[in-house]
Amino acid sequence: MLDVGGGPGRYALYLTEKGCDVTLLDLAAGNIKFAKQKASEHGVSFTTYVGDAREVDAIVDGEFDHILLMGPLYHLLEEADRVKTIEACLGLLKQGGTTFVSFISSYAGVIYAMKYEPQMLIEPAMATPVQLFVDDLPFAGDGFTKAYFVRHKDVLPFMAQFPLQKLHYFGQESILAPCEENIKAQPEEVIDKWLDVAEQVCEREDLLSYSEHLMYVGRKL
C-alpha cells in the first residue's frame, strides 16, 4: 500500500500494525522523520520517501495494490496539478488495484465556523469564502492554509476522466460533522448508534453537504 501525502504517518502506522506492507511519501521531511520515530516506538517499520505528490511516480519504485491520496488534493490549487497527481498515482497502481482519494468539501469552512468559531463570519477575511458558499461555487486560495474546496457535485465528473471504476463516493463525516462535538460528548451507546446511522447514509448524494471531507474509492481499469 502506498500512502501519498500521508503527513506524519497516522494512516501508515495504523495499516502497518494491521499487517500491511506500507510505503509513505510526504512533502515535508519533518513529517517523515516523525512518522519513522512513531513507527520505531510501536515496533514496526515502513518504507518512506520525501517528495512531491505530483511526481510520486518518478520517486517511488514498484507497483501497489492500494494507494491512499488523502491530503494532497486539499492543497493543490490548480486543476492541472490535481490531474497530474492522480495520473502519477495511477501509474503506480496495479491493474484492478484500488485508490482512495479525499477532497475538502466547499461546505467545510462554514461547518467548521458553526461548530467552533461562529464569530468568523463577521471577519473581513471570511467575506469571499462565505460569498462563494452562498453562490455555491468552489474555492481555491487562503483558507486554514492554501487550500482547494470542491463542490460535492463536481467530484464524480472530475474523477470520470481517469481509468477508474467508481466503487464508492461518500461523505467522510456523513451527517455528523455539524454536531460532531455534541455527539462525541454523549455516552458510548449513543455515539455508537449515531455512527451506525451515519454509516448507513454516508453515500446518499442528498446528504453529502453535511460532510467536511469527501472520499472517492475507485478500481483501476
C-alpha positions in Angstrom: 0.0 0.0 0.0 1.2 3.5 -0.9 0.2 6.5 1.3 0.8 9.6 -0.8 1.0 12.8 1.2 0.3 10.9 4.4 1.8 13.6 6.6 3.1 12.3 9.9 2.1 8.8 9.2 -1.1 8.2 11.1 -2.6 6.0 8.4 0.7 4.4 7.6 1.3 3.4 11.2 -2.2 2.1 11.6 -2.1 0.0 8.5 1.3 -1.3 9.2 0.2 -2.5 12.6 -2.7 -4.3 10.8 -0.1 -6.2 8.8 0.0 -4.2 5.6 3.2 -3.5 3.7 3.1 0.3 3.6 5.2 2.9 1.8 4.7 6.6 2.9 5.6 9.6 0.8 5.2 13.2 2.1 6.5 16.6 1.0 7.8 17.6 4.5 10.9 15.9 5.7 9.8 16.7 9.3 6.7 14.7 8.8 8.7 11.7 7.5 11.1 11.9 10.5 8.2 12.0 12.9 6.5 9.0 11.2 9.6 6.9 11.4 10.0 7.8 15.0 6.5 6.7 15.8 6.9 3.5 13.8 10.0 2.7 15.9 8.2 3.4 19.1 5.4 1.0 18.0 7.9 -1.7 16.9 7.1 -1.6 13.2 8.6 -0.1 10.1 7.6 1.1 6.7 9.4 2.5 3.6 9.5 6.3 3.4 10.2 8.9 0.8 10.3 12.7 0.9 8.8 14.2 -2.2 6.1 16.0 -4.2 2.9 14.0 -4.7 2.8 15.3 -8.3 6.0 13.4 -9.0 5.4 10.3 -7.0 5.8 8.0 -10.0 9.3 9.4 -10.5 10.2 9.0 -6.8 8.7 5.7 -5.7 9.6 2.3 -7.3 7.2 -0.6 -7.7 3.5 -1.3 -8.1 0.9 -1.2 -5.4 -2.4 -2.9 -4.7 -3.8 0.2 -3.0 -3.0 3.9 -3.0 -4.2 6.4 -0.5 -4.3 10.0 -1.7 -5.8 11.6 1.4 -4.4 15.1 1.7 -2.5 16.4 -1.4 -5.7 17.4 -3.3 -6.6 19.7 -0.4 -3.6 21.9 -1.2 -3.2 21.8 -5.0 -5.0 25.0 -6.1 -4.7 24.3 -9.9 -6.7 21.6 -11.5 -3.8 20.7 -13.8 -1.8 19.8 -10.6 -4.6 17.7 -9.2 -4.9 15.8 -12.5 -1.1 15.3 -12.6 -1.1 13.9 -9.1 -3.8 11.4 -9.7 -2.2 10.3 -13.0 1.1 9.9 -11.2 -0.5 7.7 -8.6 -2.3 5.6 -11.2 1.0 5.0 -12.8 2.0 3.1 -9.7 -1.3 1.3 -9.1 -1.7 -2.3 -10.3 -4.4 -3.2 -12.7 -7.5 -3.9 -10.6 -6.0 -2.1 -7.6 -7.9 0.5 -5.6 -7.3 4.1 -4.9 -8.8 6.2 -2.1 -9.0 9.9 -3.0 -10.0 12.6 -0.4 -11.3 16.1 -1.0 -12.3 19.0 1.2 -16.0 20.0 0.7 -16.9 23.5 -0.2 -19.1 23.4 2.9 -16.3 22.6 5.2 -15.4 26.2 6.2 -18.9 27.1 7.1 -19.4 23.9 9.1 -16.2 24.5 11.0 -17.3 28.0 11.8 -20.6 26.9 13.1 -19.0 24.3 15.3 -16.0 26.1 16.7 -15.9 29.9 15.8 -19.2 31.4 14.9 -17.6 34.9 15.0 -15.5 34.0 12.0 -18.4 35.0 9.7 -18.0 38.7 10.6 -14.3 38.7 9.9 -13.3 40.6 6.7 -11.1 37.6 5.6 -14.2 35.4 5.5 -16.2 37.6 3.1 -15.1 35.9 -0.1 -15.3 32.3 1.2 -18.8 33.0 2.6 -20.0 34.5 -0.6 -18.7 31.6 -2.6 -20.6 29.3 -0.3 -23.8 31.3 -0.8 -23.2 31.3 -4.6 -22.5 27.5 -4.5 -19.0 27.9 -6.1 -15.7 26.1 -5.4 -12.9 27.9 -3.7 -9.1 27.8 -4.1 -6.9 30.1 -2.1 -6.3 31.2 1.5 -8.2 29.1 4.0 -6.8 27.4 7.0 -3.8 27.3 4.7 -3.6 27.4 0.9 -6.4 25.1 0.1 -8.9 23.8 -2.5 -12.5 23.3 -1.5 -14.6 21.3 -4.0 -18.4 21.2 -4.5 -19.6 17.7 -3.9 -21.3 17.6 -7.2 -18.0 18.2 -9.1 -16.1 15.2 -7.7 -17.5 12.5 -9.8 -17.2 14.4 -13.1 -13.6 15.2 -12.2 -12.8 11.6 -11.4 -14.5 10.3 -14.5 -11.6 11.4 -16.7 -9.3 8.7 -15.2 -9.4 5.0 -16.0 -11.2 4.1 -12.8 -14.4 2.3 -11.9 -16.2 4.0 -9.1 -16.7 1.8 -6.1 -17.8 4.3 -3.5 -18.3 8.0 -3.1 -19.2 9.2 0.4 -19.1 11.9 3.0 -16.4 11.0 5.4 -18.2 12.5 8.4 -21.6 11.6 6.9 -24.3 13.6 8.7 -22.3 14.0 11.9 -19.9 16.9 11.1 -22.1 19.9 12.1 -22.9 18.3 15.5 -19.6 16.3 16.0 -18.6 17.7 19.4 -22.1 17.3 20.9 -22.3 13.7 19.8 -18.8 12.9 21.0 -19.8 14.1 24.5 -22.6 11.5 24.7 -22.4 8.0 26.3 -20.8 5.3 24.2 -24.1 3.7 23.4 -25.5 6.9 21.9 -22.3 7.5 20.0 -22.4 4.0 18.5 -26.0 4.4 17.4 -25.2 7.7 15.7 -22.2 6.2 14.0 -24.3 3.3 12.8 -26.9 5.6 11.2 -24.2 7.8 9.7 -22.5 4.8 8.1 -25.8 3.7 6.5 -26.4 7.1 4.9 -22.9 8.3 4.1 -23.2 7.6 0.3 -26.5 9.4 -0.1 -26.0 12.2 -2.6 -28.5 14.5 -0.9 -26.6 14.3 2.4 -23.1 14.9 1.1 -23.3 18.6 2.0 -23.3 17.6 5.7 -19.6 16.4 5.4 -16.4 18.4 5.6 -14.5 15.8 3.7 -15.4 13.7 0.7 -14.0 10.3 -0.3 -13.8 8.7 -3.7 -12.9 5.0 -3.9 -12.1 3.6 -7.4 -10.7 0.5 -9.0 -8.1 0.8 -11.8 -9.4 -0.5 -15.1 
